[in-house]
């Protein structure tokens, strides 16, 4: 947390833009991979099982006392649903996501929209999966931001020189 604050103070919008660009690139890459079927659904179901365990362990550490059990139950149910839906029943990712969304009132109203546009299901899964790339994305932003800042300063410096030369 403290390192991020230092980077933001030193690089400002350059850090935010760099991090945002890395986030967008990662989300887009995962979405395209899912949407074009470049990864098989068995692999996706395996990722959900691993991510379920990670989410539950994280919730137990950072969540308020007693929240870990309910988080674990919900995450376990979702992981089982995805794994059995994909491997056993050979359902599509859209079928698995919409089936899971129908269980709650606040998400059930979006099921029809996702069924009509399967790309939304792939985007939802990509958004979920991108959360687990956070440490890598943050590390990449910390490494790349100083270089991006130098490039931005160089480009802006050249523009300022051109403007000064045009005025003079």
N, C-alpha and C positions, 0 to 999 in steps of 0.2 A: 504494500500500500504506500509506504513512504517513498519508494523508488519511483512509482508512478507519479506521485505528486511532484517530485523533483524534475522528472522528465517533462511534465506538463508546464511547470514554472519556467523551465529552460527553453522548451521548444514550442509551447503553446499550441496553436492550431495545427502546426506541422505534425506534432505527435498525434493529435486527434484525427487528422486526415490520413496519416499513415496507418494508424490502427484501424480506422474505418475502412480503408482500402483493403487491408489484409482480411478483415472480417467479411467484406462483400465478396472478395475473390474466393475465400474458403466456402462460404455459403453457396455461391454460384457453382463452384466446382462440384460440391456434393450433390446439389440439385440436378445438374446436368448429368452426372454419373448415374443417379437414380432414374431420372426421367428418360434417358436413352437406354436404360437397361444394361449399363456397362458393368454392373455388379449384380451377382445373383442374389436372390432373396434369402437363401440359406445364410449367406454371409451377413446380410442385414439383420436377420434374426439372432445370429451370434453376437453381433454388436449390441443389440438391445439387451441381451442377457448380461454381457459384461458391463454395459452402462447402468443397468438396474442395480447391480452390486455396488458400483461406484457411487451412484446417487444415494443409496441407502446408507453406506458408510459415511458419506459426507453429511447427510442429514443427521445422523447420530452424533457427529462431532460438533456441527455448528447449530443444529436446531435446538429449540427449547426442550426441556425434559419432557419425555413422553411422546414427542412427535415422531420419533424414529420408528415406532411400531406401526403407526398408521401409514407412514411414508413407505415403510418396507412392504406392508400388505398391498398397497396400491401399486407400487413398482413391481412387486412379484407377480401380481395379477396381470399387469400389462406385459411383462416379459413372457409369461406363460402363454398369454393370448397371442402375442406376435409369433412366438416360436411354434406353437401348435397350429396356428392358422396358416403359417407359411409352409411348414414341413409336412404336417399330417394331412391337412385338408387341402393343401395346394391352392390357397386363396391368394388373390393379388394383394399387393400392399394397400391399395385403395380399400379393398374389402376388410382388411384387418383394421385399418385406421378408422373407417366409418363404423365398423362393429363395436370398436372400443368407445368411440365418441357417443354412441347411442345410450351408453350406460349412465350418462349424466345429463341432467336437464340443460345446464348451461352450455354444453357442447352439442347436444342432440339437434339443436335447431340449425346447425351448419352442415349436417350430414348430407342433405339433399344437394347442397351447393358443391360439396366435394365429390359426390357421385357424378354430377354433371361435368365437373372439370377435374379430372384425376391429377392434373398437374399440381393442384392445391395440396393433395395428399403427399405428393413427393416433396413439395416445398415444406410442408409441416414436418416431415421426417428429416429433411435436410436441416431445418432449423434446430430440431432436437439434437441431431448428431453434431452440429457445429458447436454446441455448448461444450462438448468434451475436447474440443481443440483449443480451448481458452489458454491454457498454459503455454502451448506452442505459439499461438498467435501473439500473445503478450510478449513472449521472449523475442519473437521475430520483430515486433514493433520496437522493442528496446534496442535491438541491434541495428535495425535499418534507419530509425529516425535521425540519428546524427548525420548520416550520409545524405538522407533526403533533405535535411535542413541546409547542408552545404550547397546542394544543387539548387534549391529554391533561392538561397541567398545570391548565388552566382547569377541565376537567371534574372532575378529582380534587380541586381546591381547593373547588369548589362542594359536592362530596360531603362533604368534611371539615367545611365550614361547617354543612351540614345535620345531621351527626352531633353536632357541638358544640352546636347549638341544641336538638336533641332531648334531649341529656343535661342541659342547663342549664335 
